[in-house]
Amino acid sequence: MAKRHARRVHHHLTHHKAQTGENYLVVVRSWMFVVAFALMLGLGAMVGQFISAQIAASTPVVAGVTIQP
């Protein structure tokens, strides 16, 4: 009796094109993250400047010497 050859199954990979709407959402989401990060940095800088100004106003310094009230 002859040997039976096993059939080899070739699975063809089909590359699906990414949907345009999905790519658009990824781009919008990443830009929203960048903008939110920049806003938080700006807000932190403004708050830091305000606190620094308040501390400087409460403890006056003249020529590097702190004035006692």
N, C-alpha and C positions, 0 to 999 in steps of 0.2 A: 504494500500500500504506500502511495506517495505521501510525502510530508505536505501538510497543509500550511500554506503561508498565511501568516496573520496579516490582515489588511492594516495598513498604516493610515490613520486618520489625520489629515492635515487641516488644522483649524486655521482659517484665514482671519487674520486680525483686521478688523475694519476700524479705521480711524474716524471717529465722529468729530465733526467740526464743532468747536465750542460755540455755544449760543451767544449771540451778540448781547442780549439782555443780561446774561450772567456776567460777562466781562465788564459791562458797563457798571453793574452793581459793585463788583470788586474794586474798580477804579474809584467810584464815588465813595465807597467805604474807606478806602485808604486815604483819600484826600481829606475826608472828614476827620480822620484820626490825626493827620498832620496839622490841620487847622486848629483842632481842639488842643493839641499839644502846644502849639505856638501861643494860643490864647492863655493857656495856663501859665506858660513861662512869663508872658507879659504881665499877667495879673499878679504873679508872685513878685516880679520886679517892682511893680507899683506899690504893693503892700510893704515890701522891704524898704523902699525909699521913704514911705510915709512913717514907718516905725523908726527908721534911722533919724528922720527929721524931728520926730517927737522926742526921742532920747537926747538928741543934740540940743533941742530947745530947753529941756528940763535941767541939763547939766552944762551950763555955759563954760567955755574954755577960752582963755585968752593966751595966745602965744604958747600953747601947750601946757599951761598951768590952769588947774581947776580953781575956779573962784568959789570960796565958801560964802554962803548967804548969811 
